[in-house]
Amino acid sequence: ETVKYQDRGVHSPFSGEQQYFRDFPSMVHLAEQFVDGIGTFQDIECKEFKHRLMELEGQDRNDGRVLLSNFYRTYMAGGSSAFSESPEFLKHLGALDDSDPRRPSVIVPNFIYSRSNCLATSGFHSLCCIDECNVLMETLERRIAHPVAQPSLVAELVAALPSDTIAAPRNLSGSLRRKLDKIAEQHSGLVPLHGRMFAQFMHHAFPNECPNPRASGTEAPMTGREWQKTKQTSHLASQEVMQQLADLAKEHAEAEGQ
């Protein structure tokens, strides 16, 4: 009925024929509307999932990362079956930052957008969380209307761009401005909007919405079931691994407090 209402201006109301869903284009349109509706509903759950994850961030962090020990805390307390993926599987997804081995962290948007969180996945179709960074990029693309731009213009537009967790307008930090200038230095004074360096900039500018780009040449991300079948091991962390990370985090916190 929704599709019929939306198409009321296309079909003649004086025709006695039932023109809906009797040809291929109508069926395709119906399928698109059905998928869009499910996708919108799924995104509500995705946002709740994201905010639950962000609640685990330390008060001293605003970089879109959650300590792995905090990530496992809810599961270990028996309050949720979520947030139990193993460090190896998280790294495979591009959602683990282990640059500091004493403080491994989950990258929030990389985890949220990963295939492991898709509601349904097949060889033809996946129903996953909506990538909020795409919306931000589309806004920039419309306003710039060119594949490259002056760093000052990009900075001005990004500063005026709000997101789910970033208020606007804002003053970009000196670190973000220097990142833009560094990109421009390597591209004849202009900032290309569709490259790895700018994707990294967007991750720093919108750490909870824009994913940290995966390294080139890495293995295509798998679902948990695919990982288990391919690697012959579970994609979930054991209680022993979780406890080891909790103990490591406690030791580090005590050392920092001394």
Phi, psi and omega in degrees: 000325178297315180296319178299318180295317181295329183263016184297336179276352182263318183267144181288127179286348182266357179278132179277354184277145173277099188269358185269139170062028177247002176223167185298313180302322179294320179292321177298316180298319178298316180296320179297316180296322180295314181293318179300320180295316178294320180299319179295318178295316179299325183292333175298316178294324179298317180295321177297319179298316180297315183289329173297320180292319181294332178295341180273352179294145175291152182295340181270007184238141172216036184253016178072028181229146179234128177307137182300326177295323176289324179303320182275350189301314183296318180295317182294331179281353179081015183268349183199149176268357179275173176059053181228012181293145182288156177303322180295318180290321177298319179295320177299323180285350186079020185251011180242126174256104180247029179297330171249101185298341177279341182224061178298142186225152174269132178274113191306301184294326178297323178288315183299318185274001184290157181296336181294342180257009178286141181290322180213136181224131176219184179291345184245339192205140174227141179247098189239175178295140179293129180284105182294337180291329178299322179295317178297316180295320179298321178296315178297317182298319179295319185282329180271323177054037179198149182290343178228160181204161175294140180302327179294321179291317179299316180299318180297316182289318180295321179297333182264004187260115178273160174222186181299331184235001181241122178277150178221153001285161180215167174263120178293142180292160177299326179297317179293320179296320179294325177297318177297316180297324179293320177297315182297323180301328182269359182223050174056036175085004181239158180252111175289133184277345187237064178216168182299320183295320180288327176298321176294321177299315181296326177295320179288327180284326180228072190296337180262353181247324185256125182287153172286123186298140178289150177293144180293146178084003180281160182295140179300135183296143181245162170281169178300320180294319178295320178299314182296322180288320183282315185269349182058036177209156183290148176272000180259148180280147176280161177299327180296315179296316179301316181293321178300318179292323177296318179294321179297317180295321180295317179297319180294318180296321179293321178294322179292330182282343181283000000 
